[in-house]
Amino acid sequence: MSDSLIIIPTFNEIENIEKIIRKIFSLTKPFHILIIEDGSPDGTATVVKKLIKEFPTQLYIEERQEKLGLGTAYIHGFKWALKKDYEFIFEMDADFSHNPEDLIRLYNANTLEGGDLSIGSRYVNGVNIVNWPMSRLLMSFFASKYVKIITGMPIHDSTAGFKCYRRKVLETLKLNEIIFVGYAFQIEMKFKAWKYNFKIIEVPVIFTDRKEGESKMSSGIFREAIFGVIQMKIKSFFKSWEK
């Protein structure tokens, strides 16, 4: 049994999914993995189901019929995890942009340093991104700066999707009230964790753009984040943040 579950949403990740699963299971710390599969036409689910026969007590899959958004995938995974006994629940991409070796560093930030939410941060020590076009890097960097100014959150990488939550954070955040489904979801989860006064630790990581498969990023996703932040901040003035 593991105390840690890694949630990986997938859509058309057949080039990466087996490699990322095997890499995680090769780490010195035991992890379990939950794949949230959104009806990939490329056969991603078939690969995962084949691997479940090899790792029946470590690997799980939840299938949805269509692509319903990153936020809803993670919310689905969080609810699944909270029905089990996992103490630490991770978010991670399938495409190796998040280095599996850093999972242990995120875990240690919570277990050894007392964090409630640890974030694999691209911007806490300068800019640590490899192989992104300059336009996308600038969009992401300044989006995080913008979020920091509007919300007041002392977080350098507010759109980061590589994270480890303590169970109590997800139990507190009222998952059915999470509004956003794109990358604004990542901002909203951090903002609410901060407002509830959970301890947040940013762990510096190097983010490497995917080598295989296609990126799901779009300018529309960033627009949701930019305008959603203002809406989120205004609503926060009318909410009680007692745990």
C-alpha positions, -999 to 999 in steps of 0.1 A, spaced: 0 0 0 11 35 -7 1 68 10 5 87 -23 -17 88 -54 -6 105 -86 -35 117 -108 -27 119 -145 -53 132 -169 -49 119 -205 -61 127 -240 -42 112 -269 -10 103 -249 -3 69 -264 34 80 -271 40 88 -235 17 69 -212 35 36 -208 69 53 -204 56 77 -177 39 49 -158 69 26 -158 92 55 -148 70 64 -118 69 27 -106 107 25 -109 112 53 -82 125 44 -48 93 55 -31 61 35 -39 34 55 -56 0 46 -70 -13 61 -102 -48 70 -113 -53 78 -150 -83 100 -159 -89 91 -195 -111 113 -216 -120 90 -245 -87 93 -264 -92 80 -300 -55 70 -302 -58 40 -278 -43 55 -247 -69 36 -225 -60 3 -241 -24 7 -232 -33 16 -196 -56 -14 -192 -29 -37 -204 -5 -23 -178 -31 -27 -151 -28 -65 -156 9 -61 -147 4 -36 -118 -31 -45 -105 -26 -30 -70 -8 2 -81 -24 14 -113 -61 25 -119 -81 41 -146 -113 61 -147 -127 65 -182 -149 94 -193 -166 95 -227 -152 128 -239 -127 156 -232 -144 176 -204 -116 199 -193 -85 196 -171 -102 209 -140 -131 184 -141 -106 156 -147 -87 165 -115 -119 170 -95 -130 135 -106 -96 121 -95 -96 140 -62 -130 126 -53 -119 91 -62 -88 96 -40 -107 109 -10 -128 77 -10 -96 58 -4 -69 61 23 -44 83 4 -28 110 25 -10 127 -4 -26 134 -38 -5 146 -67 -13 163 -100 10 155 -129 11 156 -167 17 125 -188 42 140 -212 74 142 -191 72 180 -189 71 172 -152 102 151 -142 90 120 -123 122 122 -101 107 155 -86 77 136 -72 98 126 -42 109 163 -37 73 174 -36 65 146 -12 94 156 11 83 192 11 50 181 27 63 154 49 97 168 60 90 206 58 54 206 70 38 218 38 1 213 30 5 220 -7 38 217 -25 41 232 -60 67 223 -86 76 258 -95 91 270 -128 97 306 -116 107 305 -79 144 306 -90 143 326 -122 128 309 -152 134 272 -155 117 261 -187 133 242 -216 122 241 -252 92 265 -250 89 291 -278 95 326 -264 59 337 -269 45 309 -248 71 314 -221 64 351 -218 26 345 -218 30 320 -189 56 341 -169 36 373 -171 3 355 -164 18 343 -131 31 379 -123 -4 392 -131 -21 367 -108 3 375 -80 -5 412 -83 -43 408 -85 -47 382 -58 -19 390 -34 -8 354 -33 29 350 -25 33 323 -52 56 327 -81 41 300 -104 3 303 -100 -5 283 -131 18 253 -123 2 219 -127 27 198 -108 15 197 -72 11 176 -41 -18 181 -17 -22 168 18 -56 151 20 -69 177 44 -65 205 18 -88 187 -7 -113 179 21 -114 216 30 -117 232 -5 -153 221 -13 -145 205 -46 -181 210 -59 -176 247 -57 -145 249 -80 -156 270 -110 -129 268 -136 -120 239 -159 -90 251 -178 -57 264 -164 -76 289 -143 -84 258 -123 -48 256 -112 -49 292 -100 -82 288 -82 -70 257 -63 -39 276 -51 -58 307 -43 -84 289 -21 -57 268 -4 -39 301 5 -71 318 17 -77 289 40 -42 295 54 -27 262 44 11 261 42 23 263 6 58 254 -4 73 261 -39 98 235 -49 120 247 -78 118 223 -108 129 224 -145 99 222 -168 107 206 -202 83 208 -230 69 176 -244 90 157 -270 61 134 -282 24 140 -287 6 174 -291 3 202 -265 -32 209 -252 -23 246 -245 -41 274 -263 -45 312 -260 -81 306 -249 -69 288 -218 -48 318 -208 -77 342 -215 -98 321 -191 -71 325 -165 -66 362 -170 -103 372 -167 -112 345 -142 -87 358 -117 -106 391 -113 -139 373 -109 -123 350 -83 -108 378 -63 -140 398 -62 -160 368 -50 -134 361 -23 -144 393 -5 -179 378 2 -168 344 15 -158 331 49 -125 314 49 -128 296 82 -118 259 80 
